[in-house]
Amino acid sequence: MDENLIIQKNIELNNNMYVLREDLLPYSFGGNKVRKAIKFFDFIRKSSYDTVITYGSPSSNHARVIANMATMHDLRCIIITPKSNDFDTFNSVLVTYLGATMIYCSLQTVRETIEQTIEFEKQKGKKPYFIEGGGHGNLGTEAYVDAFQQILDYEKESNIVFDYIFVASGTGTTLAGLIIGDLINNSMKKIIGISIARTKERGSEVINESMKDYINEKNLNIKVLDDNLIFDDSYIVDGYGTYNKNIEDVIEEQFNKNGLPLDPTYTGKAFWGMEEYIIKNKIRNKNILFIHTGGTPLFFDYFNEKGKSK
Ligand SMILES: *Cc1c(COP(=O)(O)O)cnc(C)c1O
């Protein structure tokens, strides 16, 4: 399957705004988890694994995409999930529909549940491959080093140079890949990760670790400076999945004006964060690329909750 680049233009914010529509990647409602999953499954299929195990919350886009790619490649799929009460999201419904085995645990016992599950599968004679939550790891990072390269190719074709790139940042793998892509190509863009949950301290630590791992594995001759990593935690509200009126307004405005579906957990939060960042830093007359990282099922979860009350 080819990943293609779909860029939506003319979203106005006193700058030239462009949106990289990763949500339109042609697989299982798209998103950054598709690019990452393609890398993981390319690797898995070269070996004799028969089972894929991963971790994801009920609203996890990663879990949906992994469950789907597992059915496509005829692999068993086990999703470990911290589901305490029985609330369904479109992602969790799809994961179930795709026939993945769900293993529930509390947030405190995630690591041990993962280890026990891997061990149990091995004892049964299965060959499990574990993918970190969110598709974290060098293969996930690589997916966005590649995507960055595609962005540069797009710039050449279209004669546009993006000054800024904004992206929602969770585990930070996507951001790590983009920054490494920038450093490899010496393209000197400002790449800004809007944190959707983590504090600057914790988030930066994990992203620096991701970049170090990738640089070591690939033996790259690049150096990451402090200035290269911009991970802004000013817009996390009260943490993962929480949102405010500003985010709701941005979602409504972008859908009405530009037909751009955003969700409150990831892309809506990041889009709002980007708007605030642009104002705060007085950014004018620049070419700005917002990477829409997907999450279409979360848009519908939100719509289910809010749309009815209109
Ligand atoms: C997972 C996810 C992110 C965050 O990506 P990371 O690589 O974990 O930082 C952003 N947006 C959406 C829609 C996601 O599903």
Ligand as a Chemical Component Dictionary entry (heavy atoms), coordinates in Angstrom:
data_LIG
# 
_chem_comp.id                   LIG 
_chem_comp.type                 NON-POLYMER 
_chem_comp.pdbx_formal_charge   0 
_chem_comp.three_letter_code    LIG 
# 
loop_
_chem_comp_atom.comp_id 
_chem_comp_atom.atom_id 
_chem_comp_atom.alt_atom_id 
_chem_comp_atom.type_symbol 
_chem_comp_atom.charge 
_chem_comp_atom.model_Cartn_x 
_chem_comp_atom.model_Cartn_y 
_chem_comp_atom.model_Cartn_z 
_chem_comp_atom.pdbx_ordinal 
LIG C1 C1 C 0 -1.425 8.724  18.653 1  
LIG C2 C2 C 0 -1.912 10.001 18.106 2  
LIG C3 C3 C 0 -1.146 11.179 18.213 3  
LIG C4 C4 C 0 0.178  11.237 18.916 4  
LIG O1 O1 O 0 1.229  10.628 18.212 5  
LIG P1 P1 P 0 2.578  10.302 18.952 6  
LIG O2 O2 O 0 3.488  9.774  17.917 7  
LIG O3 O3 O 0 2.259  9.279  20.010 8  
LIG O4 O4 O 0 3.066  11.555 19.587 9  
LIG C5 C5 C 0 -1.654 12.340 17.657 10 
LIG N1 N1 N 0 -2.849 12.347 17.038 11 
LIG C6 C6 C 0 -3.614 11.250 16.922 12 
LIG C7 C7 C 0 -4.916 11.361 16.248 13 
LIG C8 C8 C 0 -3.167 10.035 17.446 14 
LIG O5 O5 O 0 -3.941 8.935  17.332 15 
# 
loop_
_chem_comp_bond.comp_id 
_chem_comp_bond.atom_id_1 
_chem_comp_bond.atom_id_2 
_chem_comp_bond.value_order 
_chem_comp_bond.pdbx_ordinal 
LIG C1 C2 SING 1  
LIG C2 C3 SING 2  
LIG C2 C8 DOUB 3  
LIG C3 C4 SING 4  
LIG C3 C5 DOUB 5  
LIG C4 O1 SING 6  
LIG O1 P1 SING 7  
LIG P1 O2 DOUB 8  
LIG P1 O3 SING 9  
LIG P1 O4 SING 10 
LIG C5 N1 SING 11 
LIG N1 C6 DOUB 12 
LIG C6 C7 SING 13 
LIG C6 C8 SING 14 
LIG C8 O5 SING 15 
# 
